[in-house]
Amino acid sequence: MAIVGPALQRSARASKGLVMSDQGQVGRIIETPDCVAEGAAWLAEQDSRMAAAYAQTGPLPLRRRPGGFSQLLSAIVSQQVSVASANAIWARLEAAELTEADAIRQSDDETLRANGLSRQKARYARALAEAGIDFDALHHRATSEVVRELTEVTGIGVWTAEIYTMFSLGRADVFAPGDLALQEAVRLLFAMDKRPSERELRAMSENWSPWRAVAARLLWAYYHVEKNREGIR
């Protein structure tokens, strides 16, 4: 019997959408629209309400983003503001070339605020620039470890860390129950009297494992259909 080395084993797993780290498997990675379609089909098969939502939304967006400082800064910009406002602020930062760590470190608070950041978010941006995160290493760590490391940075809460893990690391089984659009989408889809709390929605999302990130994509798309506005950038 042929002996397959660790490197070849990792390569084979990666080809199936799996990534390995020194700590063990980090789970399915969403790389292509086919991955999203597979997850959506699974969710529709498991839950008739998800099937009904999927029938309304049609194919779901991939929503994969590159990793790194600018993507995490973008998530900070999106905190507690509308999608339109976040897009406008981010456009100003891009125009001023203030989306990389070195540029943030070299800018004073007045410059950052003049380009759309609140005093608080300017402080968060500076904390992120000084954090020295090894973004490449995050790809090989378990989701819980990624969230724990990112939330050690001032201004990065669980929502921001989970959004980064979902979009930039491509984890298939991560959810962001603190997201208001997801809470509202669940309220509408499940005919609830009020939005579920973050704790309640986190518990509900266990039913959508191992495709919780696709469930989030489906619920954001459903929110867009029902509300005629975007729930996430």
PATIPA-131464 format. One record per residue: x negated, y negated, z of N, C-alpha, C in turn; residue in three letters; residue number from 1. Coordinates in steps of 0.05 Angstrom, whole numbers. Example, Ala and Ser with C-alpha at 12.3 -4.5 7.8 and 13.67 -1.06 7.14 Angstrom:
# PATIPA-131464
   n.xx   n.yy   n.zz  ca.xx  ca.yy  ca.zz   c.xx   c.yy   c.zz type seq
   -264    114    156   -246     90    156   -264     66    156  ala   1
   -257     45    142   -273     21    143   -258     -1    157  ser   2
***
This chain:
# PATIPA-131464
   n.xx   n.yy   n.zz  ca.xx  ca.yy  ca.zz   c.xx   c.yy   c.zz type seq
    -17     24      0      0      0      0    -18    -25      0  met   1
    -12    -44    -17    -27    -68    -19    -23    -85      6  ala   2
    -44    -98     14    -43   -116     37    -41   -145     27  ile   3
    -21   -159     35    -17   -187     26    -27   -205     47  val   4
    -45   -223     40    -57   -242     58    -38   -264     67  gly   5
    -45   -278     89    -27   -299    100    -21   -321     80  pro   6
    -42   -329     64    -38   -350     45    -17   -342     23  ala   7
    -19   -317     14     -1   -307     -6     27   -304      5  leu   8
     29   -296     31     55   -294     44     68   -321     45  gln   9
     53   -342     53     64   -369     55     73   -378     27  arg  10
     58   -372      6     65   -380    -20     91   -367    -29  ser  11
     94   -341    -23    119   -327    -30    143   -339    -16  ala  12
    139   -345     10    161   -357     25    168   -384     15  arg  13
    148   -400      8    153   -427     -2    169   -426    -28  ala  14
    164   -405    -45    178   -403    -70    208   -397    -65  ser  15
    215   -387    -42    242   -382    -35    254   -405    -19  lys  16
    240   -427    -17    250   -450     -3    244   -449     27  gly  17
    224   -433     35    216   -431     63    188   -442     66  leu  18
    183   -454     89    156   -464     95    148   -452    121  val  19
    122   -445    124    112   -434    149     92   -453    161  met  20
     90   -452    187     70   -468    201     56   -450    221  ser  21
     36   -461    235     22   -445    255     41   -437    277  asp  22
     63   -452    282     81   -446    303    103   -427    294  gln  23
    104   -421    267    125   -404    257    142   -418    236  gly  24
    162   -404    227    179   -414    206    194   -439    213  gln  25
    193   -459    196    208   -484    201    235   -484    187  val  26
    241   -464    171    267   -461    160    268   -467    130  gly  27
    292   -465    120    297   -470     91    292   -499     85  arg  28
    279   -504     62    273   -531     53    290   -537     28  ile  29
    304   -559     28    320   -567      5    301   -581    -15  ile  30
    298   -570    -38    280   -581    -58    294   -590    -84  glu  31
    316   -577    -91    329   -582   -117    359   -584   -113  thr  32
    373   -594   -134    402   -594   -133    414   -566   -130  pro  33
    400   -546   -140    410   -518   -136    411   -511   -107  asp  34
    392   -520    -91    393   -514    -62    418   -526    -49  cys  35
    424   -551    -57    447   -565    -46    473   -550    -55  val  36
    474   -542    -80    497   -528    -90    501   -501    -76  ala  37
    479   -488    -70    481   -462    -55    492   -467    -27  glu  38
    482   -488    -14    492   -494     13    521   -502     13  gly  39
    529   -518     -7    557   -527     -9    576   -504    -14  ala  40
    568   -485    -31    584   -461    -37    588   -445    -12  ala  41
    566   -442      4    568   -427     29    587   -440     48  trp  42
    585   -466     51    603   -481     69    632   -478     61  leu  43
    637   -481     35    664   -478     25    676   -451     30  ala  44
    658   -431     28    667   -403     33    674   -399     63  glu  45
    659   -413     80    663   -409    109    686   -424    120  gln  46
    693   -447    108    713   -465    120    730   -477     99  asp  47
    756   -473    100    775   -483     80    775   -513     79  ser  48
    770   -527    101    769   -556    101    745   -566     86  arg  49
    722   -553     90    699   -560     75    703   -555     45  met  50
    717   -533     39    724   -527     11    741   -549     -1  ala  51
    761   -559     14    778   -580      5    763   -606      0  ala  52
    744   -612     19    728   -636     16    710   -634     -9  ala  53
    698   -611    -13    681   -606    -36    696   -608    -62  tyr  54
    721   -600    -63    737   -602    -87    742   -631    -94  ala  55
    742   -649    -74    746   -677    -79    720   -691    -87  gln  56
    698   -683    -75    673   -697    -80    659   -689   -105  thr  57
    662   -663   -112    646   -653   -134    617   -649   -126  gly  58
    599   -644   -145    571   -639   -138    559   -660   -120  pro  59
    543   -651   -101    532   -668    -81    504   -678    -89  leu  60
    496   -702    -80    469   -712    -87    447   -697    -72  pro  61
    424   -697    -84    401   -683    -72    391   -698    -47  leu  62
    389   -724    -49    381   -741    -27    354   -733    -15  arg  63
    335   -724    -32    308   -720    -23    292   -745    -26  arg  64
    276   -751     -7    259   -775     -8    230   -768     -1  arg  65
    211   -784    -10    184   -779     -2    181   -783     28  pro  66
    160   -772     39    154   -777     68    136   -801     71  gly  67
    130   -807     96    111   -828    101    122   -851    116  gly  68
    105   -871    121    111   -894    137    135   -909    126  phe  69
    135   -915    100    156   -933     89    184   -921     91  ser  70
    186   -894     89    212   -881     92    222   -883    120  gln  71
    204   -880    139    213   -883    167    220   -912    174  leu  72
    204   -930    163    211   -958    166    238   -965    154  leu  73
    244   -953    131    270   -957    118    293   -947    136  ser  74
    288   -924    150    309   -914    168    313   -933    191  ala  75
    291   -945    201    294   -965    223    310   -989    213  ile  76
    305   -998    189    320  -1020    177    350  -1014    176  val  77
    356   -988    171    384   -980    168    399   -977    194  ser  78
    385   -979    217    398   -975    243    419   -997    248  gln  79
    443   -988    254    465  -1005    264    472  -1029    245  gln  80
    468  -1025    219    477  -1045    200    490  -1030    177  val  81
    506  -1045    161    519  -1032    138    499  -1024    117  ser  82
    507  -1006     99    489   -998     78    482  -1022     60  val  83
    501  -1040     55    495  -1063     38    475  -1081     52  ala  84
    478  -1086     78    458  -1102     92    431  -1090     92  ser  85
    430  -1064     97    404  -1050     98    390  -1052     70  ala  86
    406  -1048     49    394  -1050     22    383  -1078     17  asn  87
    397  -1098     26    389  -1126     21    363  -1132     37  ala  88
    362  -1123     62    337  -1127     78    314  -1112     66  ile  89
    319  -1087     58    297  -1072     47    286  -1084     21  trp  90
    304  -1095      4    296  -1108    -20    278  -1132    -14  ala  91
    284  -1147      7    267  -1170     15    240  -1161     24  arg  92
    239  -1139     40    214  -1129     49    197  -1118     26  leu  93
    209  -1105      7    195  -1095    -16    183  -1119    -32  glu  94
    200  -1139    -36    191  -1162    -52    167  -1176    -38  ala  95
    167  -1176    -12    145  -1188      4    122  -1169      8  ala  96
    124  -1145     -2    103  -1124      2     98  -1118     31  glu  97
    120  -1115     45    119  -1110     74    131  -1082     81  leu  98
    124  -1062     66    135  -1036     71    114  -1015     79  thr  99
     89  -1023     82     68  -1005     90     56  -1013    117  glu 100
     44   -994    130     34   -999    158     14  -1022    159  ala 101
     -5  -1023    140    -26  -1044    141    -13  -1071    138  asp 102
      7  -1073    120     20  -1099    116     35  -1108    141  ala 103
     47  -1090    155     62  -1096    179     42  -1105    201  ile 104
     20  -1091    203      0  -1098    224    -12  -1126    219  arg 105
    -14  -1133    194    -27  -1159    187     -7  -1182    187  gln 106
     18  -1177    191     39  -1198    190     47  -1206    219  ser 107
     53  -1231    222     64  -1240    248     94  -1236    249  asp 108
    105  -1239    273    134  -1235    276    150  -1255    260  asp 109
    140  -1279    257    154  -1299    242    158  -1291    213  glu 110
    137  -1279    202    138  -1270    174    158  -1247    171  thr 111
    157  -1228    190    175  -1205    189    204  -1214    192  leu 112
    209  -1233    210    236  -1243    214    246  -1259    190  arg 113
    228  -1274    177    235  -1289    153    243  -1271    130  ala 114
    234  -1246    132    241  -1227    110    262  -1207    119  asn 115
    278  -1214    139    302  -1199    145    303  -1183    170  gly 116
    280  -1178    183    280  -1162    207    288  -1178    231  leu 117
    305  -1167    247    311  -1180    273    286  -1180    291  ser 118
    287  -1195    312    264  -1195    331    259  -1166    341  arg 119
    281  -1152    347    278  -1125    357    266  -1106    336  gln 120
    277  -1108    312    267  -1090    291    238  -1097    283  lys 121
    231  -1122    285    203  -1129    280    184  -1116    300  ala 122
    194  -1114    325    178  -1101    346    177  -1071    340  arg 123
    199  -1059    330    200  -1031    324    181  -1025    300  tyr 124
    181  -1043    280    164  -1039    257    134  -1039    265  ala 125
    128  -1057    283    100  -1059    292     92  -1035    309  arg 126
    111  -1025    325    105  -1001    341    100   -977    323  ala 127
    116   -975    302    112   -953    282     85   -955    269  leu 128
     78   -980    261     52   -984    247     29   -977    265  ala 129
     32   -980    291     10   -974    310     11   -945    320  glu 130
     31   -930    313     35   -903    325     15   -883    315  ala 131
      5   -886    291    -15   -867    280     -4   -840    275  gly 132
     21   -838    265     33   -812    260     20   -798    237  ile 133
     14   -773    240      4   -756    218     28   -745    202  asp 134
     36   -760    182     60   -753    168     58   -726    153  phe 135
     35   -720    143     31   -694    129     35   -671    149  asp 136
     26   -674    173     28   -652    193     57   -647    200  ala 137
     75   -667    198    103   -663    205    116   -641    188  leu 138
    107   -638    164    119   -618    146    116   -589    157  his 139
     97   -585    175     91   -558    184     99   -554    213  his 140
    115   -573    224    124   -570    251    154   -564    252  arg 141
    162   -550    273    190   -544    277    206   -570    280  ala 142
    231   -570    271    248   -594    272    248   -606    300  thr 143
    251   -590    320    252   -601    348    226   -615    355  ser 144
    204   -606    345    178   -618    350    176   -645    335  glu 145
    186   -645    310    186   -670    295    202   -692    308  val 146
    226   -684    317    244   -704    330    231   -714    356  val 147
    219   -696    371    207   -704    396    184   -723    391  arg 148
    167   -718    371    144   -735    365    153   -763    356  glu 149
    172   -763    337    181   -788    326    195   -805    347  leu 150
    211   -793    364    225   -809    384    208   -819    407  thr 151
    182   -812    407    163   -824    426    155   -852    417  glu 152
    161   -859    392    155   -886    382    177   -905    389  val 153
    171   -928    400    191   -947    407    208   -955    383  thr 154
    234   -953    387    252   -961    365    262   -938    348  gly 155
    250   -914    352    259   -891    337    276   -873    355  ile 156
    302   -873    350    320   -856    366    324   -829    351  gly 157
    341   -813    363    346   -787    351    358   -789    323  val 158
    377   -808    319    389   -811    293    367   -816    272  trp 159
    349   -835    276    328   -842    257    311   -818    252  thr 160
    303   -803    273    286   -780    270    300   -758    254  ala 161
    326   -754    259    340   -733    245    345   -740    215  glu 162
    349   -766    210    352   -774    182    326   -770    167  ile 163
    304   -777    179    278   -773    167    273   -743    162  tyr 164
    279   -727    182    275   -698    179    292   -686    158  thr 165
    316   -696    155    335   -686    135    327   -694    107  met 166
    320   -720    102    316   -730     75    286   -728     66  phe 167
    268   -735     84    240   -735     76    226   -708     80  ser 168
    234   -693     99    223   -666    103    240   -644     90  leu 169
    264   -651     83    281   -633     68    292   -609     84  gly 170
    293   -612    110    303   -589    126    332   -584    121  arg 171
    339   -559    116    367   -552    109    385   -550    133  ala 172
    374   -546    156    390   -541    180    387   -562    201  asp 173
    388   -587    193    388   -609    212    412   -627    207  val 174
    423   -638    228    447   -655    226    441   -681    241  phe 175
    458   -701    237    454   -727    251    481   -735    263  ala 176
    489   -722    285    516   -727    296    521   -754    307  pro 177
    499   -770    311    503   -797    320    511   -816    298  gly 178
    513   -807    274    519   -824    251    550   -830    251  asp 179
    557   -855    250    585   -863    252    601   -854    227  leu 180
    588   -855    204    603   -846    180    609   -816    181  ala 181
    590   -800    191    595   -772    194    618   -767    214  leu 182
    618   -782    236    639   -779    256    666   -786    244  gln 183
    667   -807    228    692   -816    216    701   -796    195  glu 184
    683   -785    180    690   -765    159    701   -740    172  ala 185
    690   -732    194    700   -708    208    728   -714    220  val 186
    731   -738    231    758   -746    241    779   -743    220  arg 187
    773   -753    196    792   -752    174    796   -724    164  leu 188
    774   -710    159    776   -683    147    790   -663    166  leu 189
    785   -665    192    795   -646    211    820   -657    225  phe 190
    831   -680    215    856   -692    225    855   -695    256  ala 191
    833   -707    266    830   -712    294    841   -739    302  met 192
    850   -742    326    862   -767    335    841   -789    337  asp 193
    816   -782    344    795   -801    346    769   -788    336  lys 194
    749   -805    332    723   -795    323    711   -777    345  arg 195
    699   -755    337    685   -739    357    660   -754    367  pro 196
    654   -749    392    629   -761    403    605   -748    391  ser 197
    582   -760    395    557   -747    385    554   -719    396  glu 198
    560   -716    421    557   -689    433    577   -670    421  arg 199
    601   -679    418    622   -661    406    615   -653    377  glu 200
    605   -673    362    599   -667    334    575   -649    332  leu 201
    556   -652    350    532   -635    349    541   -606    354  arg 202
    560   -602    372    570   -575    378    585   -564    353  ala 203
    602   -581    341    617   -573    317    598   -565    294  met 204
    576   -579    292    557   -574    270    544   -547    271  ser 205
    544   -535    294    533   -508    296    548   -488    278  glu 206
    573   -494    272    588   -477    254    578   -478    225  asn 207
    563   -499    219    553   -503    191    524   -494    188  trp 208
    513   -483    209    486   -473    207    486   -447    190  ser 209
    467   -443    172    441   -456    168    441   -478    147  pro 210
    464   -490    141    465   -510    120    476   -536    131  trp 211
    468   -544    155    479   -568    167    472   -594    152  arg 212
    448   -594    139    441   -618    124    458   -620     99  ala 213
    467   -598     88    485   -599     65    513   -607     75  val 214
    521   -598     98    546   -607    110    546   -637    113  ala 215
    524   -648    122    522   -677    124    525   -691     97  ala 216
    512   -680     77    515   -691     50    544   -690     40  arg 217
    557   -668     46    585   -665     38    603   -684     53  leu 218
    598   -688     79    615   -706     95    610   -735     87  leu 219
    585   -743     80    580   -770     71    594   -774     44  trp 220
    594   -754     27    607   -757      1    638   -759      5  ala 221
    648   -744     23    677   -745     30    684   -772     41  tyr 222
    667   -783     58    671   -809     70    673   -830     47  tyr 223
    656   -827     27    656   -846      4    682   -844    -11  his 224
    692   -819    -15    717   -816    -29    740   -828    -13  val 225
    741   -824     13    763   -833     29    762   -863     35  glu 226
    738   -873     39    735   -901     47    726   -920     24  lys 227
    718   -908      2    709   -923    -21    685   -941    -14  asn 228
    668   -931      4    643   -944     10    623   -924     19  arg 229
    598   -931     16    576   -913     24    573   -911     54  glu 230
    567   -886     63    563   -882     91    534   -880     98  gly 231
    516   -877     78    488   -874     83    473   -884     59  ile 232
    449   -895     63    432   -905     41    421   -882     25  arg 233
***
